[in-house]
Amino acid sequence: MKNGLRLTHLATGIPEEIPLNGKEMQLAMDNSSKLNISWEMLCESVHSRLGIWIEGNFELDEIVVNGKVKPLH
């Protein structure tokens, strides 16, 4: 995966990878004061595209940016 999120499903503990498109990556990398708005938009976009709702269902583990893994926190 070149760009995306690595997560763990809270209910099952199963790891998941969600590839992100360019706009979703911009939202994921937002460090501005509008971070919460960007995160909500990212979740809505992924849900619309893949039918997966991240917030409340997954623990965020890592982000992959141009093939390089980075911790999220």
C-alpha positions as CSV (number, residue, x, y, z in Angstrom):
1,M,0.0,0.0,0.0
2,K,1.4,3.3,-1.0
3,N,-0.9,5.6,1.0
4,G,-3.3,4.7,3.7
5,L,-4.1,3.7,7.2
6,R,-3.3,0.6,9.2
7,L,-5.9,-0.1,11.8
8,T,-7.1,-2.7,14.2
9,H,-10.8,-3.6,14.4
10,L,-11.9,-3.0,18.0
11,A,-14.5,-5.8,18.3
12,T,-12.4,-8.5,16.7
13,G,-8.7,-7.4,17.0
14,I,-8.3,-8.1,13.3
15,P,-5.8,-5.8,11.5
16,E,-7.0,-3.8,8.5
17,E,-5.4,-1.7,5.9
18,I,-7.4,1.1,4.2
19,P,-5.9,2.7,1.1
20,L,-6.6,6.4,0.9
21,N,-6.9,8.5,-2.2
22,G,-5.2,11.8,-2.6
23,K,-7.9,14.0,-1.0
24,E,-8.2,11.5,1.9
25,M,-4.4,11.7,2.4
26,Q,-4.6,15.5,2.6
27,L,-7.3,15.2,5.2
28,A,-5.3,12.6,7.2
29,M,-2.2,14.8,7.2
30,D,-4.0,17.9,8.4
31,N,-2.4,19.4,11.5
32,S,-4.3,22.7,11.5
33,S,-6.9,23.8,14.0
34,K,-9.6,22.2,11.8
35,L,-8.1,18.7,12.4
36,N,-11.4,17.3,13.8
37,I,-13.4,18.5,10.7
38,S,-10.8,17.0,8.4
39,W,-11.0,13.7,10.3
40,E,-14.8,13.6,10.0
41,M,-14.6,14.3,6.3
42,L,-12.0,11.6,5.8
43,C,-14.3,9.1,7.7
44,E,-17.2,10.1,5.5
45,S,-15.2,9.7,2.3
46,V,-13.9,6.3,3.3
47,H,-17.4,5.2,4.3
48,S,-18.9,6.5,1.0
49,R,-16.1,4.8,-1.1
50,L,-15.7,1.5,0.8
51,G,-18.6,1.2,3.2
52,I,-16.2,1.1,6.2
53,W,-16.8,3.5,9.2
54,I,-13.5,4.1,10.9
55,E,-14.5,6.2,13.9
56,G,-15.6,4.1,16.9
57,N,-14.8,0.8,15.1
58,F,-11.1,0.9,14.7
59,E,-8.0,1.7,16.6
60,L,-5.6,3.8,14.5
61,D,-2.1,2.2,14.4
62,E,-0.1,3.7,11.6
63,I,-0.3,5.8,8.5
64,V,1.5,4.9,5.3
65,V,2.8,7.9,3.3
66,N,4.5,7.2,-0.1
67,G,5.2,3.6,1.1
68,K,6.8,4.8,4.4
69,V,5.1,3.7,7.7
70,K,4.7,6.4,10.3
71,P,3.0,6.2,13.8
72,L,-0.2,8.2,14.1
73,H,0.3,9.4,17.6
